[in-house]
Structure formats: C-alpha cells, structure tokens
Amino acid sequence: MFKKILVPTDASEYSRRALKAAVELAQSIQAEVVLLHVSYTPQAYWGYTISYGITVTQEQLDQNGELALEATLTGIDCKQVVINKRVESGHPVTVIIEQIKKEDIDLIVMGSHGYGAITGSVLGSVSQRVLQRASCPVLIIK
C-alpha cells in the first residue's frame, strides 16, 4: 500500500516522534522512508541579519539542515528500514508538496506542535497547510 513515506523534520521532538512512527510503519510494510529537512533560502534571513551586517550563506543553511537530519535520527533504531536523507531549500510547505510528485510519495508522516486551528493559522502551521494541500494521505503525530 505505502511504498515511500515522507517525514519532514525540523529536528524538534515532534519530528522525532513522527520519524519513530514512520519507521515502525515502514518496518511492518517494508516501505522506504524519505527524511526531509527544508532550509530557508538566505533571502529569508535578510530582514533579521542585514542590520547587524551578518550574512548567512546557503552552504551554512545546508550544513544546518544536515545537522537537523542527524539530530532527528539520533537514538532511533532504523537499521531495518531504508532511509534516504534530503536537504532542500525553500518554503517548507511548498517543498513538502513538491516532494510528493518528485519522490512518488505515498504517505506523509509529520509532527505537529499542537497549536490548534486558530493559533496555528496565525503562526503558520506547516502541518495544517500540508494537510490541506497534499494529494496523498497525511498522518499527523502529536
């Protein structure tokens, strides 16, 4: 049924819970897991750093993305599951939705910070927006 499971991560405990659930599911159905971290482009940081004269390069953001992937994987037993790690740049919701077609994703498993409908819409909940726009099933782990 599900051959490829996408797990977006921001290295939070919520993302780690989602990965654990995805790994358990993948083991039982012999699926592959795509672990994805989306780093913003340097332009997204300009508003915060330009006044201080600090620049953030895409290379630095990608390195932070690799660290986020490793932090998410730390302590999770995934030896029996194929995990492909990806670091992409852009807006998280857009990149996650693009990955569905690009990677032929059958299921998205992602963590939710649990802000709720009103607070989530104000704060820009990624999981809510992915849930609304995804063309495949989405499993939200709290």
Secondary structure, DSSP 4 states (H G I P E B T S, - for coil): ---EEEEE--SSHHHHHHHHHHHHHHHHHT-EEEEEEEEPPHHHHHHHHGGGT----HHHHHHHHHHHHHHHHTT---TTS-EEEEEEES-HHHHHHHHHHHTT-SEEEEE-----HHHHHHHT-HHHHHHHH-SS-EEEE-
